[in-house]
Amino acid sequence: MLRSVAVIAMPEVAVFELGVLCELFGYDRTPEGLPGYEFAVCSVDGRPVPTHSGFAITPSHDLTPAETADLVAVVPNDIREAPPEVLDVLRRAQARGAWVMSVCTGAFALGEAGLLDDRRCTTHWRHTDELSRRYPEAKVDPGVLYVVDDNIVTSAGTAAAIDCGLHLIREEQGAEVAATIARRMVVPPHRDGGQAQFIDKPIPSSVSCETLQPLISQLLRTLDEEHTVESMSEVVHMAPRTFARRFRAETGATPHDWLTGQRVLLARRLLEETDLGVDAIADRAGFGSAQTLRHHFTQRLSTSPQAYRSTFKAKA
């Protein structure tokens, strides 16, 4: 069971990736009935660590918590070199069966520790060639979001850490817990590890809009209803063409694409968490028919609703 998490921060640590792990595992959600984690950010000697953004952080721990944690994670740093003390901790964690996770170029520390030899792994696509060159025994896959090989977990760049962390939570505490945390973080509950790192035009799962937020909130509550550019523009008292331009400016997507993306996300959650049939899910998500649901679901996720459910349905 995943109860304790130690994150190792080294000089020039990447702030966003560190923040992702803090949000996933360091935020106390026990008042909401969700699992809590004993969480520690560690440095080699417990002293302040400079970040790549021009300021320093002060961890509360040296490497001691990493000796017993259920998950030991390494966040990227610009130097991509790890002190011997870190390498030893990583080797011991792997040997005792703990999860060992790297985010982005944190994979280089795992490679230096010898933990990627003869294992599938990944890192940010910009650095996969270098990872392969430095650690030729590693089986580097440049086109995935994350890889799980035994108890070694490697993720691609930046936001892939969210997908990777949610996967571990799903494995350890179930799909419902992972989906609930994802909704708290306002991110999709699941992007498959085999999904390509580069996604051409990602549709935001939720947005904070300067002028359209009331409409967005209403749409999210009524995805099962029909919405057109004309009906939406009436709600905000705009001409349809003006509304369409404003919607794209504030959300990064057309009204149709945004609605479709939200409906697919809702369908995914219903497939994971309920026993509703595809027809009922199509109706509740606003697709109108199972055929339309299958079309958009497959177009966006490269899998069918049935296949998705068989893989990710929460087990009783």
C-alpha positions as CSV (number, residue, x, y, z in Angstrom):
1,M,0.0,0.0,0.0
2,L,1.3,3.5,-0.9
3,R,1.5,5.4,2.4
4,S,4.8,7.3,2.3
5,V,6.4,9.3,-0.4
6,A,9.9,10.8,-0.5
7,V,10.9,13.3,-3.3
8,I,14.5,13.9,-3.8
9,A,15.4,17.4,-4.9
10,M,18.9,18.1,-6.3
11,P,20.5,21.5,-7.3
12,E,18.7,23.3,-10.2
13,V,15.5,21.4,-9.4
14,A,12.6,22.0,-11.8
15,V,9.9,23.8,-9.9
16,F,6.8,22.7,-11.9
17,E,7.6,19.0,-11.7
18,L,8.4,19.2,-8.0
19,G,5.1,21.0,-7.5
20,V,3.2,18.3,-9.3
21,L,4.4,15.7,-6.8
22,C,3.7,18.0,-4.0
23,E,0.1,18.5,-5.3
24,L,-0.4,14.7,-5.9
25,F,1.0,13.4,-2.7
26,G,1.8,16.3,-0.3
27,Y,-1.7,17.9,-0.2
28,D,-3.8,16.7,2.7
29,R,-7.1,15.4,1.3
30,T,-8.0,13.2,4.3
31,P,-10.9,15.5,5.3
32,E,-12.5,14.6,2.0
33,G,-12.2,10.9,2.7
34,L,-9.2,10.4,0.5
35,P,-5.9,8.7,1.4
36,G,-3.2,10.7,3.1
37,Y,0.5,10.3,2.5
38,E,3.5,10.8,4.8
39,F,5.3,13.2,2.4
40,A,8.8,14.5,2.5
41,V,10.9,16.6,0.2
42,C,14.5,15.6,0.7
43,S,18.0,16.9,-0.2
44,V,21.3,15.2,0.3
45,D,22.0,17.0,3.5
46,G,18.7,18.7,4.2
47,R,20.1,22.1,3.2
48,P,18.5,24.6,0.8
49,V,18.5,23.6,-2.9
50,P,18.6,26.1,-5.7
51,T,15.9,25.8,-8.4
52,H,16.2,26.5,-12.1
53,S,14.0,29.5,-11.7
54,G,16.3,31.6,-9.7
55,F,15.2,30.9,-6.1
56,A,16.0,28.3,-3.5
57,I,13.8,25.8,-1.6
58,T,14.5,24.5,1.9
59,P,13.6,20.9,2.2
60,S,12.6,19.6,5.7
61,H,14.6,16.4,5.4
62,D,17.8,14.9,4.4
63,L,17.7,11.5,2.6
64,T,16.6,9.6,5.7
65,P,12.8,9.3,4.7
66,A,13.8,7.9,1.3
67,E,15.3,4.9,3.1
68,T,11.8,3.6,4.1
69,A,9.3,5.4,1.8
70,D,6.9,3.3,-0.3
71,L,7.6,5.7,-3.3
72,V,10.9,7.4,-3.9
73,A,10.8,10.0,-6.7
74,V,13.5,12.0,-8.4
75,V,12.6,15.3,-10.0
76,P,14.6,16.8,-12.9
77,N,17.4,19.2,-12.6
78,D,19.4,21.1,-15.2
79,I,22.6,19.4,-14.3
80,R,21.2,15.8,-14.6
81,E,23.9,14.4,-12.4
82,A,23.2,12.8,-9.1
83,P,25.5,12.6,-6.0
84,P,26.6,9.1,-4.9
85,E,24.4,9.3,-1.8
86,V,21.3,9.7,-4.1
87,L,22.3,6.8,-6.3
88,D,22.8,4.5,-3.3
89,V,19.4,5.5,-1.9
90,L,17.7,4.7,-5.3
91,R,19.4,1.3,-5.5
92,R,18.3,0.4,-2.0
93,A,14.8,1.5,-2.7
94,Q,14.5,-0.6,-5.8
95,A,16.1,-3.6,-4.0
96,R,13.6,-3.5,-1.2
97,G,10.6,-3.3,-3.6
98,A,9.6,0.3,-3.2
99,W,8.3,2.2,-6.2
100,V,11.1,4.3,-7.7
101,M,9.9,7.1,-10.0
102,S,11.6,9.6,-12.2
103,V,10.0,12.7,-13.6
104,C,11.4,14.0,-17.0
105,T,15.2,14.1,-16.9
106,G,15.2,12.6,-13.4
107,A,15.5,9.4,-15.5
108,F,19.2,10.1,-15.8
109,A,19.7,9.5,-12.1
110,L,18.0,6.2,-12.4
111,G,20.2,5.4,-15.4
112,E,23.3,6.4,-13.5
113,A,22.2,4.1,-10.6
114,G,21.9,1.2,-13.1
115,L,18.2,0.9,-12.6
116,L,17.3,1.3,-16.2
117,D,19.5,-1.5,-17.5
118,D,17.4,-3.9,-19.6
119,R,14.2,-2.0,-18.7
120,R,11.8,0.0,-20.8
121,C,11.8,3.7,-19.8
122,T,11.3,7.2,-21.1
123,T,12.1,10.8,-20.5
124,H,11.3,14.1,-22.1
125,W,11.4,13.6,-25.9
126,R,14.1,16.2,-26.2
127,H,16.5,14.1,-24.1
128,T,15.6,10.5,-25.2
129,D,18.6,10.3,-27.6
130,E,21.0,11.4,-24.9
131,L,19.5,8.9,-22.4
132,S,20.0,6.1,-24.9
133,R,23.5,7.2,-25.6
134,R,24.5,7.5,-22.0
135,Y,22.8,4.3,-20.9
136,P,22.8,1.9,-23.9
137,E,21.4,-1.0,-21.9
138,A,18.2,1.0,-21.3
139,K,15.2,0.4,-23.6
140,V,14.2,4.0,-24.1
141,D,10.8,4.7,-25.7
142,P,10.7,8.3,-26.9
143,G,7.0,8.3,-27.7
144,V,5.1,7.6,-24.5
145,L,3.9,9.6,-21.5
146,Y,5.2,7.1,-18.9
147,V,6.5,3.6,-18.5
148,V,6.1,1.1,-15.7
149,D,8.7,-1.7,-15.6
150,D,8.4,-3.8,-12.5
151,N,8.8,-1.2,-9.6
152,I,10.6,1.3,-11.8
153,V,8.5,4.1,-13.2
154,T,9.7,6.8,-15.6
155,S,7.7,9.7,-17.0
156,A,8.1,12.1,-19.9
157,G,8.3,15.9,-19.6
158,T,6.4,18.3,-17.4
159,A,2.7,17.4,-17.3
160,A,3.3,13.7,-17.9
161,A,4.2,13.6,-14.2
162,I,0.6,14.1,-13.5
163,D,-0.4,11.1,-15.6
164,C,2.3,9.0,-14.1
165,G,1.4,9.9,-10.5
166,L,-2.3,9.3,-11.1
167,H,-1.4,5.9,-12.5
168,L,0.5,4.9,-9.4
169,I,-2.4,6.1,-7.2
170,R,-4.8,4.1,-9.4
171,E,-2.7,1.0,-9.1
172,E,-2.4,1.3,-5.3
173,Q,-5.7,2.9,-4.2
174,G,-8.0,2.3,-7.1
175,A,-9.6,4.1,-10.0
176,E,-12.1,6.0,-7.9
177,V,-9.5,7.6,-5.7
178,A,-7.4,8.5,-8.7
179,A,-10.4,10.0,-10.6
180,T,-11.4,12.0,-7.5
181,I,-7.9,13.5,-7.1
182,A,-7.8,14.2,-10.8
183,R,-11.1,16.1,-10.6
184,R,-9.7,18.1,-7.6
185,M,-6.7,19.0,-9.8
186,V,-9.0,19.8,-12.8
187,V,-7.1,17.3,-15.1
188,P,-8.3,14.3,-17.1
189,P,-8.5,11.2,-14.8
190,H,-6.5,9.2,-17.3
191,R,-4.2,9.5,-20.2
192,D,-2.7,6.1,-21.1
193,G,1.0,5.7,-20.7
194,G,1.3,4.6,-24.3
195,Q,-0.2,7.9,-25.5
196,A,2.1,10.0,-27.6
197,Q,4.1,12.6,-25.7
198,F,3.3,15.3,-28.2
199,I,-0.4,15.9,-28.4
200,D,-1.2,18.3,-31.3
201,K,-4.2,20.3,-30.0
202,P,-5.0,19.3,-26.4
203,I,-8.5,20.5,-25.3
204,P,-8.5,21.9,-21.8
205,S,-10.6,19.9,-19.4
206,S,-11.7,23.1,-17.6
207,V,-10.8,26.7,-17.9
208,S,-11.0,30.0,-16.0
209,C,-12.4,32.6,-18.4
210,E,-12.4,36.3,-18.1
211,T,-15.9,36.8,-19.3
212,L,-17.4,33.4,-20.1
213,Q,-16.9,31.6,-16.8
214,P,-20.6,31.6,-15.9
215,L,-21.5,30.1,-19.2
216,I,-18.7,27.5,-18.9
217,S,-20.0,26.5,-15.5
218,Q,-23.5,26.1,-16.9
219,L,-22.3,24.0,-19.8
220,L,-20.4,21.7,-17.5
221,R,-23.6,21.1,-15.5
222,T,-25.7,20.5,-18.6
223,L,-23.5,18.5,-21.0
224,D,-26.5,16.2,-21.6
225,E,-28.4,19.0,-23.2
226,E,-28.1,20.3,-26.7
227,H,-25.9,23.4,-27.1
228,T,-25.3,25.4,-30.3
229,V,-23.3,28.5,-31.0
230,E,-26.6,30.3,-31.3
231,S,-28.0,29.1,-27.9
232,M,-24.8,29.7,-26.1
233,S,-24.3,33.2,-27.6
234,E,-27.8,34.1,-26.4
235,V,-26.9,33.3,-22.8
236,V,-24.0,35.8,-22.8
237,H,-25.9,38.3,-25.0
238,M,-23.4,38.3,-27.9
239,A,-23.8,37.9,-31.6
240,P,-22.9,34.3,-32.6
241,R,-19.8,35.3,-34.6
242,T,-18.5,37.5,-31.8
243,F,-19.2,34.8,-29.3
244,A,-17.3,32.1,-31.3
245,R,-14.3,34.4,-31.5
246,R,-14.4,35.2,-27.8
247,F,-14.8,31.5,-26.9
248,R,-11.8,30.5,-28.8
249,A,-9.8,33.4,-27.4
250,E,-10.6,32.4,-23.8
251,T,-10.6,28.6,-24.0
252,G,-8.2,27.9,-26.9
253,A,-10.8,25.8,-28.7
254,T,-14.0,26.2,-30.7
255,P,-17.3,25.8,-28.9
256,H,-17.9,22.5,-30.7
257,D,-14.4,21.1,-29.9
258,W,-14.5,22.2,-26.3
259,L,-18.0,20.6,-25.7
260,T,-16.9,17.4,-27.4
261,G,-13.8,17.2,-25.2
262,Q,-15.8,17.7,-22.1
263,R,-18.3,15.1,-23.1
264,V,-15.5,12.6,-23.8
265,L,-14.1,13.3,-20.3
266,L,-17.5,12.7,-18.8
267,A,-18.0,9.5,-20.8
268,R,-14.6,8.3,-19.5
269,R,-15.6,8.9,-15.9
270,L,-18.9,7.1,-16.4
271,L,-17.1,4.2,-18.0
272,E,-14.7,4.0,-15.1
273,E,-17.1,4.5,-12.3
274,T,-20.5,3.1,-13.3
275,D,-22.2,0.1,-14.9
276,L,-24.2,2.2,-17.3
277,G,-24.5,0.8,-20.8
278,V,-22.9,2.7,-23.7
279,D,-26.3,4.0,-24.9
280,A,-27.1,5.5,-21.4
281,I,-23.6,7.0,-21.2
282,A,-24.0,8.5,-24.7
283,D,-27.2,10.1,-23.6
284,R,-25.9,11.4,-20.2
285,A,-22.7,12.8,-21.8
286,G,-24.7,14.6,-24.5
287,F,-23.7,12.6,-27.6
288,G,-27.2,11.4,-28.3
289,S,-26.3,8.0,-29.7
290,A,-23.8,5.3,-29.0
291,Q,-22.6,5.6,-32.5
292,T,-21.7,9.2,-32.1
293,L,-20.0,8.5,-28.7
294,R,-17.9,5.7,-30.3
295,H,-16.9,8.0,-33.1
296,H,-15.6,10.8,-30.9
297,F,-14.2,8.6,-28.2
298,T,-12.2,6.6,-30.7
299,Q,-11.1,9.7,-32.6
300,R,-9.7,11.3,-29.4
301,L,-8.4,8.3,-27.5
302,S,-7.6,5.7,-30.2
303,T,-9.7,3.1,-28.3
304,S,-13.3,2.2,-28.1
305,P,-15.5,2.8,-25.0
306,Q,-15.8,-0.9,-24.4
307,A,-12.1,-1.4,-24.5
308,Y,-11.5,1.6,-22.3
309,R,-14.0,0.2,-19.7
310,S,-12.5,-3.2,-19.7
311,T,-9.1,-1.7,-18.9
312,F,-10.0,1.0,-16.4
313,K,-13.3,0.1,-14.8
314,A,-12.9,0.4,-11.0
315,K,-12.9,-3.1,-9.5
316,A,-15.4,-3.8,-6.8
